[in-house]
Amino acid sequence: MQGMESLHQRLRLVVLVATLGGAACRPSAVPPPQPVVLAPRLVPEPASTTITGGAPFDLARTSNIVVDPGNAEVAAIAEMLAAQIRRPTQFPILVSTTATSPGAIVLRLSGAPASVGDEGYALTVTADSVRLVANRPAGLFHGIQTIRQLLPQDIESEMGSERSTWQIPAQNIVDYPRFVWRGAMLDVARHFFTVREVQQYIDLLALYKMNVLHLHLSDDQGWRIALNSRPQLTALGSVTQVGGGQGGFYTQQDYQNIIRYAAARYILVVPEIDMPSHINAGLIAYPDLGCSARPTGPYSGTDVGWSSLCVDKEATYAFVDDVVREISGITPGPYFHIGGDEVQTLTHDQYVRFVERVQGIVNKYGKKMIGWEEITKARLNPTTIAQQWKSDSATAALASGAKLILSPAPKIYLDMKYTPTTELGLHWAAYVEVRDSYDWDPAAYIRGVGEKDILGVEAPIWSETVRNIGAVMYLALPRMPAVAEVGWTPQANRTWDGFRSRVASHAPRWNYLGMNYYHSPQVPW
Ligand code: TNX
């Protein structure tokens, strides 16, 4: 709040000085040109912004993006920004390694304060140049999202724009995230989403500086990733989805394409295979491993908790070993998510034994285990992460040194309906309007869980009612930007009034990007 107040004070000052100057010196002459003072419009709000009041940066046909020689990763980030700017401006915008010239956008991995860490950046905008510095490429990538959002909205247009001036107000930003984990989960099991659709979702996450995409790759309705060691999983287990459509699955090449696309946007992919329950699709291929009350077979309903692996059979662990080994081998990130939620057919002891044994398998293949909050019934390793979603039971994880990801359903389950009249979505946890997703503090949400216990936040979209990317976007916008700000911005810089007016200014961007959104009455569009 302090940050926002001082920003507003500075804005008032700029306007005041300009007005007084005009009135006092030249009362009857033509008023002098007023500095362009645009309303702040960044989401997430940066950690610190100083409007300097100088003349704005004016992007020119001759503007280049300047990088240091010899770093292909930085050059690739510069090229992404250049490509973005070329489309609407039709300026040539070259990426060059020659010395700074007036009108340049400079990207460097030197000169940033250590305090911005691995993902932060410092941005200096003057009439002559835009200078973006960071300690790591991820910081530069987040910084170019800021540059993108500071440019006029039609910077998102795929076609040429009529606009002749592309200005950025003069300012200094020093920015870094509050939490290291700013995630989104997509359930590709209840309904299947194509690689292209997942990439479109990744584009949305990147714009808001999110850095984790958790893919829920299996559930009762479908097994969505091909494994060489167990080809029947997709041959038999991927053929349907909720409502009875044809389903689908990712080849390993598809999965690599998703990972690469995400990595180029500094987003980590976390694979989830949900066990021991939510496993019907896997059991279609291996019915002998099932201890479910119901017979296995393609399932297109939406009940949960009824299927289970037989956790007392040795063959179950050979199966889990194959699945964890093969997926871990094609996943560069350090995590494997085992699900572990909503088990209705096992005893407490059976469940605990299963989770502890699978934790060993996950660790054996070099990964850290993540599970939904139910896994806190078991003895967890300090490297294991519990994902809270419905209760405060996850606090049990803290005793073993494990950390938490917060995904509280009444706040950030983005598959919840906004209001009773929302056609898409469920409402078992709550109706979740935009303000509900925004107006909470992770460090004050669960008694006994403080800032240091929390890795971050993650917003799931379960897809029982969600059939395509347009529906995903409708549920994600504008709630995902709200979650992004909860995860990124210092609590003291956040206000609902500030957020709702800033996010309103993003709707034209979503329109240019072809992203569907909910016209919440809480937002002054
Ligand atoms: C609960 S959240 C589930 C999912 C459902 C979701 C629907 C969790 C760990 N389990 O199986 O899809 O509710 O909102």
Residues whose N, C-alpha, C, O or C-beta is under 5 A from the ligand:
A	BS01	TNX	V304 D341 W372 W389 D415 L426 W462
